[in-house]
């Protein structure tokens, strides 16, 4: 006779196990079906001794089972004890192969050990059965694996770990104790890692225990028949291809939902995206009434979140009203929303009104809103202004905003409910390209850059929609502001986003002109071969375009275009570009005027003598990603070091620049001083979020710096140092009357003064001081100047 229960739980992961424990605690008829001979197979398969964290720390735990940060073994032991004490009805070895809802309303669950009936089913099966592979030739070679059980099994090996999530980081750190470890991160930061793991991997990299390839990805894995190593991996890196000989490759690339099985149960996914999760209600119920989903399968992989969901779903099944653990936090945010009643209503309004956020589940939206802020600015209030250096992202929940696209004419366009803005600065790192003002009844959701990038990286549908709007607006802004998105649909559909590594060529002098490139991220150099030498003629930052000359003149490329730094462009084919010209006759005249100006500027640079070499020199010093660079004219500099002394006097005794350090060419010296990059490397992986950019562009470090040193390690130009605040310098009268301390022009602080706890310091361009940077103001000969990349060509010509 088939057993029947009120609740059947499929999978004994944190969510499923917590649900079964709550059912047992409430005395509800239940069964917990687990395919393995042990509980929580996902945690069981963690590497031995792995430290398991209990994030998010702000949430309380709701479960009859205990959970606090500790080793894998401690946590599994506590759960085993808790399940036994509560007398949870566990059936091991019962792999569920089918779940069918009957006409009478109950479910029949078919397992490898027999069938069960249940009034309600809770699925907590996780994702571990569908591991993502490398997706390159050689992904199934014998020395390539996708799991690590015990890092102590390997010793003296060269191990490549592929991935940037918590599992990859933990594997890499554990293996590095007795192996040579290389970690491959496709991006330029560990954006998805928990804070403890982030700190650990960055320290290991800085200490030299782990080698990291940022912005790199595998191209293939090959077995070797000769040599001491069994294989090698070929990587695409920002500096070109690299080959690494290795004993082992461990790829930790996450997993996808067991979609075929889930869909066979009648559960629907919102789209065909392999990374999508089933659509579920705030009570965790799927489209199949009575079938609930908790944990990673529902988009919540964190243990504490899953355990809370397991507890809550049982309460919902029993008809109880239970406030989610994050409810008080969200209520505090939504209190700012006009007409706010309940958190659930506010979340529903946001998801219904903003198409971009319709791609995520209500549970993912809750997490998204914990990182965001609700704003309700008054009509006419500026949201941000043109040329501000801010990079938050905005969704319009209600009302409208006015985008001022031309400050001289006052031309504005309206964006309404459901639209978003701020994507250009978010992606490019450049200043805001327009001013935005609140319209009537405006309600916005403002999301920090890091949180928005995490969403973009984890939900493909969100990335696709932002990219589509970015391309549309970039074409509108640069070429045809009067055209609507509908008018440009065919051109946008033909456009594509291209990525280029530093020094990679977009097109070469003499090539046929087949496309135009709008620079989305990074910058480009334009050069020509003159007298057998490659001469850089100009610099093209994000927001500008290249390639129109050949298309307007229907001729070959007149110059070579290269990526100065890692760069992304929007490529428009010649055919699409000609469609734009045909639709707007005035555009051709405008571009021809710009064409003549650019040709004249290039010709002037070609006759600039030594100036053309200065451009190349400065591009090599990172001006391609800078927004402000300190330069010193060695022909005028008298080595008085007033610049350093003034900097120290202005910044509590520590100079932010080193005049002598740095390269020199043709009397143009680049001292060690902050370049205030478009995408500041120092901002990446700052645990307390202490590094900020003012609306005017200065990158500075706040007082909440904890001295972790991540920014110092991440800066490629060596302009950040760890320094303690030194003893306060005696005043001028104390020096005059009593000889206390040092005087004007002398070493500013006593060498034996004991500094306080060290924190990161760097140039902030004297952002709060009237008159601008002290280093420039204090130079008696005018040798010190600050320039932006836009001034580069003019500066180089002046040096000829």
Secondary structure by P-SEA (a helix, b strand, c coil): cbbbbcbbbccccaaaaaaaaaaaaacccbbbbbccccccccccccccbbbbbccccccccccccccccccaaaaaaaaaaaaaaacccccccccccccccccccbbbbbcccbbbbbcbbbbccccccccccccccccccccccccccccccccccbbbbbcccaaaaaaaaaaccccbbbbbbcccccccccaaaaaaaaaaaaaccccccccccccbbbbbccccccbbbbbbccccbbbbbccbbbbccccccaaaaaaaacccccccccccccccccccccccccccccccccccccaaaaaaaaaaaaaaaacccccccaaaaaaaaaccccccccaaaaaaaaaaaccccccccaaaaaaaaaabbbbbcccccccccccccbbbbbbbccbbbbbbccccccbbbbbccccccccccccccccccbbbbbccbbbbbbbcaaaaaaaaaccaaaaaaaaaaaaaaaaaaccccccccccaaaaaaabbbbbbccccccccccccccccccccccbbbbbbbcccccccccccccccccccccccccccccbbbbcccccccccccaaaaaaaaaacaaaaaaaaaaaaaaaaaaaaaaaccaaaaaaaaaaaaccccccbbbbbccccccccaaaaaaaaaacccccccccccccccccccccccccccccccccccccccccccccccccccccccccccccccccccccbbbbccccccccaaaaacccccccccccccccccccccbbbbccccccccccccccccccccccbbbbcccaaaaaaaaac
